[in-house]
Amino acid sequence: MATTNSKSPKSGAARRQFIFDAAKMACGVGMLGLGLGLYAKQAKALPPLALRPPGALPENDFLGACIRCGLCVRDCPYNILELAKPETPVATGTPYFTARNIPCEMCEDIPCVKACPTTALDHQLTDINKAKMGLAVLIDHETCLNFLGLRCDVCYRVCPVIDKAITLDMVPNQRTGRHAMFLPTVHSEHCTGCGKCEKSCVLEEAAIRVLPPKLAKGELGHHYRVGWEEQKKAGHSLMDESKMIDLPDRLPEGATLPGHYDPASGHTEPMRGMAGSEAGIIPSLPPGLGGKP
Amino acid sequence: MSGKRIGAEAVATKGWLRANKWLLLRRISQFGILALFLLGPLAGIWIVKGNLNYSYTLDFLPLADPYVALQSAMTGHLPEKLGLIGLAIALVFYFLVGGRVYCSWVCPVNLVTDAAGSLRDRLGIKGSVHLSRNTRYWILGMTLVGSAGTGVVLWELINPVSMLHRGLIFGLGAAWTVVVAVFFFDLFVMSRGWCGHLCPVGAFYSLLGRWSPVRVAAPQRAACNDCMDCFEVCPEPQVIRPALKGEAKGVGPVILSPNCTNCGRCIDVCSKEVFSFGLRFNNPASTAKVE
């Protein structure tokens, strides 16, 4: 204690008391803050089946921008949204919906976004088809009826962006060997995450579910280039094919590879097997054996 | 307990109605605001949409809570146009009438803590955990720093005020447990604990009304007979003394402390009509000559 600065023992004691009081407050309130901060960290972990309204900022930003007023809930004409109660695992007071209970109807005028007094719902979003509330994923290939070879197709039929967000892709049914399967296939570019498919899935538990894009999407390494896309962009192959090293094709005597392209010579073997083509119908022998039928 | 109820003397001299005037007006305000919010969801009459954090009245008047907006701003997000207008209206209004008018005339938790305070009084519960009334300002600071640090509007995660108000309008869920906890905290643990010591919402509104012109004053302080009823009834009794007993020290009769909630209960319970609402500028150092 600097005796020159303290006028009397009393002021020294008062100063000590002040410092102790401040320390008491800082520590006590600091502990409360620490608890709240950790709770906030938990609150950011939005459960995968809770979807935010259209235009919602990424969860990290949403929890800072949303002021929990419920105007989006009020202006939703289908009463789809609700505000999280303290016991729900969604940050208290923030709006969400669960697709399996009630999906977004994708109003063209997006009243929920218009009602938002903050930037929590992005007012730049004016075309509901551009919304990204989540991404539908056909998550269970073992129970989906179309994967079992049936023509359920319900998710495809109800999709508001039918034939773009969900397509039915035909593949051979290898189990029966003689049928086709029409597999519902989601295209992330067009899916808005409205949840109609999940809501209408006829199974006890939906085989198609809307998940947060972060959870549903993979991400290519940023240096990856997809050859056929680059080719389309450039109008030609990015490689000089004449300089490709083409190893000799070792085939049994007299065998040919129909449709085979030889980069070195630029020669393509004639195709065969396509109905109506020069080569005629599919041969009974495996390709490469037996010469021309 | 002396057995004499606070304000009994005022009822005897002024009559029951005048001895409860401001309390009645305050309850009408609190319940009236709540009713306006509830009219939509309960009766389908949409006058007000939203809740105390932000509301939109008759598709015309936006009102936003500046404390929530400030926490949001700390995370780096500003409101849209209507939000900003609502914010400005609320800031100007509470600056003029007194920040903590929000606490005593609007906030639904005030009904809960007033009930706890009144029951505490009737049951004669005396013990109270001691905690500085400045704790709320520390908590206020913590929520602002914490909002910036976590990117989340921090106090809204547990705020009993918005939990109760939002709960009544949008569905209460487990929020009632928080409200009951506040009630019992005030009843058994700390007298006027929540609103008077801890709540950062009140702390924020105190600061907002730091220089607000509308104040309670004690212009007739010479008539005070030291019955202590005002101190007993006041949720922030420390604010009264400088104004009521400041004559000798040359302190004016206006209650300048921003912690005063402008509830007007002291005006009600005083049988000598010492207190009245007034303006902070009308604050002469001496009121002894006033008849």
Boltz contact constraints between the chains, C-beta under 6 A:
constraints:
  - contact:
      token1: [A, 25]
      token2: [B, 138]
      max_distance: 6.0
  - contact:
      token1: [A, 29]
      token2: [B, 138]
      max_distance: 6.0
  - contact:
      token1: [A, 29]
      token2: [B, 139]
      max_distance: 6.0
  - contact:
      token1: [A, 29]
      token2: [B, 142]
      max_distance: 6.0
  - contact:
      token1: [A, 33]
      token2: [B, 142]
      max_distance: 6.0
  - contact:
      token1: [A, 33]
      token2: [B, 146]
      max_distance: 6.0
  - contact:
      token1: [A, 36]
      token2: [B, 146]
      max_distance: 6.0
  - contact:
      token1: [A, 36]
      token2: [B, 154]
      max_distance: 6.0
  - contact:
      token1: [A, 37]
      token2: [B, 146]
      max_distance: 6.0
  - contact:
      token1: [A, 37]
      token2: [B, 150]
      max_distance: 6.0
  - contact:
      token1: [A, 39]
      token2: [B, 157]
      max_distance: 6.0
  - contact:
      token1: [A, 40]
      token2: [B, 150]
      max_distance: 6.0
  - contact:
      token1: [A, 40]
      token2: [B, 152]
      max_distance: 6.0
  - contact:
      token1: [A, 40]
      token2: [B, 154]
      max_distance: 6.0
  - contact:
      token1: [A, 43]
      token2: [B, 157]
      max_distance: 6.0
  - contact:
      token1: [A, 60]
      token2: [B, 151]
      max_distance: 6.0
  - contact:
      token1: [A, 63]
      token2: [B, 152]
      max_distance: 6.0
  - contact:
      token1: [A, 64]
      token2: [B, 75]
      max_distance: 6.0
  - contact:
      token1: [A, 64]
      token2: [B, 77]
      max_distance: 6.0
  - contact:
      token1: [A, 64]
      token2: [B, 151]
      max_distance: 6.0
  - contact:
      token1: [A, 65]
      token2: [B, 77]
      max_distance: 6.0
  - contact:
      token1: [A, 67]
      token2: [B, 53]
      max_distance: 6.0
  - contact:
      token1: [A, 67]
      token2: [B, 54]
      max_distance: 6.0
  - contact:
      token1: [A, 67]
      token2: [B, 68]
      max_distance: 6.0
  - contact:
      token1: [A, 67]
      token2: [B, 72]
      max_distance: 6.0
  - contact:
      token1: [A, 68]
      token2: [B, 53]
      max_distance: 6.0
  - contact:
      token1: [A, 68]
      token2: [B, 156]
      max_distance: 6.0
  - contact:
      token1: [A, 69]
      token2: [B, 50]
      max_distance: 6.0
  - contact:
      token1: [A, 69]
      token2: [B, 51]
      max_distance: 6.0
  - contact:
      token1: [A, 69]
      token2: [B, 53]
      max_distance: 6.0
  - contact:
      token1: [A, 69]
      token2: [B, 54]
      max_distance: 6.0
  - contact:
      token1: [A, 70]
      token2: [B, 50]
      max_distance: 6.0
  - contact:
      token1: [A, 70]
      token2: [B, 51]
      max_distance: 6.0
  - contact:
      token1: [A, 70]
      token2: [B, 170]
      max_distance: 6.0
  - contact:
      token1: [A, 71]
      token2: [B, 50]
      max_distance: 6.0
  - contact:
      token1: [A, 74]
      token2: [B, 49]
      max_distance: 6.0
  - contact:
      token1: [A, 83]
      token2: [B, 170]
      max_distance: 6.0
  - contact:
      token1: [A, 85]
      token2: [B, 173]
      max_distance: 6.0
  - contact:
      token1: [A, 86]
      token2: [B, 173]
      max_distance: 6.0
  - contact:
      token1: [A, 86]
      token2: [B, 174]
      max_distance: 6.0
  - contact:
      token1: [A, 86]
      token2: [B, 175]
      max_distance: 6.0
  - contact:
      token1: [A, 87]
      token2: [B, 173]
      max_distance: 6.0
  - contact:
      token1: [A, 87]
      token2: [B, 174]
      max_distance: 6.0
  - contact:
      token1: [A, 92]
      token2: [B, 157]
      max_distance: 6.0
  - contact:
      token1: [A, 93]
      token2: [B, 156]
      max_distance: 6.0
  - contact:
      token1: [A, 93]
      token2: [B, 166]
      max_distance: 6.0
  - contact:
      token1: [A, 117]
      token2: [B, 54]
      max_distance: 6.0
  - contact:
      token1: [A, 117]
      token2: [B, 79]
      max_distance: 6.0
  - contact:
      token1: [A, 117]
      token2: [B, 80]
      max_distance: 6.0
  - contact:
      token1: [A, 117]
      token2: [B, 82]
      max_distance: 6.0
  - contact:
      token1: [A, 117]
      token2: [B, 83]
      max_distance: 6.0
  - contact:
      token1: [A, 118]
      token2: [B, 79]
      max_distance: 6.0
  - contact:
      token1: [A, 118]
      token2: [B, 80]
      max_distance: 6.0
  - contact:
      token1: [A, 118]
      token2: [B, 83]
      max_distance: 6.0
  - contact:
      token1: [A, 119]
      token2: [B, 77]
      max_distance: 6.0
